[in-house]
């Protein structure tokens, strides 16, 4: 698993100045407000995107040894799971692939992650293992469904998810959907695109910003499902601060809006729902050539 400060510079706009390998002390948990929205866009009839916004709670019993009253009190430690998936495959295959992937992630993670709501140190690696295992299971199930239904051979999906607990964020990513951290008006990309264009650029075969055939931009090199088994998730862990925003989105949004335009929307609007609605509306105004999905979460001091 990669700490944010060590992620390759070409995988983001910048590096997070607050990221550090020293995770203690993290401070009190952050309060979260989150919203998701998906839209078919203005060109495509079907919507092959899926998203998930889920709150997890683990009930804790805390002994009161020095306070009057009951011997124990009950409280809830809360975490959140955010996810976007962009299906591929045509003939409804993409819609099926993204739906299977999201359902699998729900089955694999919503219960098991509750036991890591106070992850620290080595336990953080266990969280990463859980995320990777869920991606692997989703890959198997999408591939298995394609084998059972030959008309959907090769169907697959991108998968970008973020697990929040306390003041930490764990991101697992496959494909060309994206996760961003917005802090103090600056947008930091937490993921790198798994496309042929991005791979060639990272290897120095193409210059950043150089004109390239459109097919390179849309050729996915790492997907859940697809013609080749073995999805490999990029895993990132970073610290959150009060005032941070996290945005997950499919390429139907990022193909229409530049990163600085996304940051400008976050700066202008104060609620995740308003940010979601404005981002989707802007992408449609620019043409809406693909399905558009955004999940937006804001973090504030929970005290």
ChimeraX attribute file (.defattr): number of C-alpha atoms within 10 A of each C-alpha:
attribute: neighborCount
match mode: 1-to-1
recipient: residues
	/A:1	17
	/A:2	16
	/A:3	15
	/A:4	25
	/A:5	18
	/A:6	13
	/A:7	22
	/A:8	15
	/A:9	12
	/A:10	15
	/A:11	16
	/A:12	19
	/A:13	15
	/A:14	16
	/A:15	19
	/A:16	22
	/A:17	8
	/A:18	11
	/A:19	16
	/A:20	15
	/A:21	14
	/A:22	9
	/A:23	14
	/A:24	9
	/A:25	7
	/A:26	14
	/A:27	11
	/A:28	11
	/A:29	23
	/A:30	24
	/A:31	16
	/A:32	19
	/A:33	14
	/A:34	21
	/A:35	20
	/A:36	24
	/A:37	18
	/A:38	21
	/A:39	22
	/A:40	20
	/A:41	23
	/A:42	16
	/A:43	12
	/A:44	12
	/A:45	10
	/A:46	16
	/A:47	19
	/A:48	28
	/A:49	29
	/A:50	28
	/A:51	24
	/A:52	18
	/A:53	17
	/A:54	14
	/A:55	15
	/A:56	21
	/A:57	18
	/A:58	17
	/A:59	11
	/A:60	12
	/A:61	12
	/A:62	11
	/A:63	12
	/A:64	12
	/A:65	10
	/A:66	7
	/A:67	9
	/A:68	7
	/A:69	9
	/A:70	9
	/A:71	12
	/A:72	13
	/A:73	11
	/A:74	9
	/A:75	12
	/A:76	12
	/A:77	15
	/A:78	20
	/A:79	27
	/A:80	22
	/A:81	22
	/A:82	24
	/A:83	26
	/A:84	31
	/A:85	33
	/A:86	31
	/A:87	31
	/A:88	26
	/A:89	20
	/A:90	17
	/A:91	12
	/A:92	16
	/A:93	24
	/A:94	26
	/A:95	23
	/A:96	23
	/A:97	34
	/A:98	29
	/A:99	20
	/A:100	21
	/A:101	30
	/A:102	22
	/A:103	12
	/A:104	20
	/A:105	22
	/A:106	17
	/A:107	12
	/A:108	18
	/A:109	18
	/A:110	17
	/A:111	13
	/A:112	14
	/A:113	23
	/A:114	19
	/A:115	13
	/A:116	17
	/A:117	22
	/A:118	17
	/A:119	16
	/A:120	15
	/A:121	11
	/A:122	8
	/A:123	13
	/A:124	17
	/A:125	14
	/A:126	15
	/A:127	22
	/A:128	22
	/A:129	14
	/A:130	17
	/A:131	25
	/A:132	19
	/A:133	16
	/A:134	20
	/A:135	29
	/A:136	20
	/A:137	19
	/A:138	26
	/A:139	26
	/A:140	19
	/A:141	18
	/A:142	28
	/A:143	25
	/A:144	14
	/A:145	18
	/A:146	22
	/A:147	13
	/A:148	10
	/A:149	11
	/A:150	10
	/A:151	14
	/A:152	23
	/A:153	20
	/A:154	21
	/A:155	28
	/A:156	34
	/A:157	37
	/A:158	30
	/A:159	31
	/A:160	27
	/A:161	26
	/A:162	24
	/A:163	24
	/A:164	24
	/A:165	24
	/A:166	21
	/A:167	21
	/A:168	21
	/A:169	19
	/A:170	23
	/A:171	25
	/A:172	25
	/A:173	31
	/A:174	27
	/A:175	29
	/A:176	29
	/A:177	27
	/A:178	26
	/A:179	27
	/A:180	22
	/A:181	21
	/A:182	20
	/A:183	19
	/A:184	10
	/A:185	16
	/A:186	20
	/A:187	25
	/A:188	21
	/A:189	24
	/A:190	29
	/A:191	27
	/A:192	22
	/A:193	21
	/A:194	22
	/A:195	20
	/A:196	17
	/A:197	22
	/A:198	23
	/A:199	18
	/A:200	14
	/A:201	16
	/A:202	15
	/A:203	9
	/A:204	10
	/A:205	11
	/A:206	15
	/A:207	12
	/A:208	13
	/A:209	7
	/A:210	8
	/A:211	8
	/A:212	11
	/A:213	9
	/A:214	9
	/A:215	11
	/A:216	14
	/A:217	17
	/A:218	14
	/A:219	15
	/A:220	23
	/A:221	18
	/A:222	25
	/A:223	29
	/A:224	33
	/A:225	31
	/A:226	27
	/A:227	13
	/A:228	14
	/A:229	17
	/A:230	17
	/A:231	24
	/A:232	17
	/A:233	23
	/A:234	20
	/A:235	23
	/A:236	21
	/A:237	26
	/A:238	22
	/A:239	22
	/A:240	24
	/A:241	17
	/A:242	16
	/A:243	14
	/A:244	19
	/A:245	25
	/A:246	24
	/A:247	28
	/A:248	26
	/A:249	29
	/A:250	29
	/A:251	21
	/A:252	25
	/A:253	28
	/A:254	19
	/A:255	15
	/A:256	21
	/A:257	16
	/A:258	10
	/A:259	15
	/A:260	13
	/A:261	15
	/A:262	21
	/A:263	21
	/A:264	14
	/A:265	17
	/A:266	26
	/A:267	15
	/A:268	11
	/A:269	13
	/A:270	11
	/A:271	15
	/A:272	21
	/A:273	18
	/A:274	15
	/A:275	25
	/A:276	25
	/A:277	16
	/A:278	17
	/A:279	25
	/A:280	24
	/A:281	16
	/A:282	17
	/A:283	24
	/A:284	22
	/A:285	12
	/A:286	13
	/A:287	13
	/A:288	22
	/A:289	17
	/A:290	25
	/A:291	27
	/A:292	30
	/A:293	31
	/A:294	29
	/A:295	25
	/A:296	25
	/A:297	23
	/A:298	21
	/A:299	19
	/A:300	16
	/A:301	14
	/A:302	11
	/A:303	7
